[in-house]
Amino acid sequence: MPAQIRLPEQNLVLLVGRLTRDPNVAFTQKGQAVCRCSIAVNRRFLDKTTNEWKDDVVYVPIVIWGAAADRCKDRLKKGTPISVEGRLTPDEYTDKNTGQVRKSLQVTASRVQILEFGAAGASYDNEGVSPAVKDDVPTTDVAEDDVPF
């Protein structure tokens, strides 16, 4: 019998985009907050056949749980730029029009960072922990030789 290769299992998603609509926050029967939203992730590329710049947009459904969801409802709105770290999870629902079971993928966020300056700019993990927010973003000078890639 040939030896099996043991592959590491990894499910990590990092996205940066803008909210496509105001977030929808609900609560489970046990009182846990769940925030559902969607972000648009843009990719700009040069079409080699027409020599024109084109945009490719992907809309990604995001689910945020717990205290982070509760905090996001007050700070997120349509158009807000955010960074999302999480994992791909399956979603299954019944189509109201056809009665068919539909399947899709969504990102379950473990961390959401608001990419705006000022009081709105903050990040939240699943426990709702937020670092102190500062109006001035510190910068660090890094020599090109120090970059490991």
Buried (B, 14 or more C-beta within 10 A) or exposed (E): EEEEEEEEEEEEBEBEBBBBEEBEBEEEEEEEBBBBBBBEBEEEEEEEEEEEEEEEEEEBBBBBBBBBBBBBBEBBEEEBBBBBBBEEEEEEEEEEEEEEEEEEEBBBBBBBBBBEEEEBBBBBBBEBEBEEEEEEEEEEEEEEEEEEE
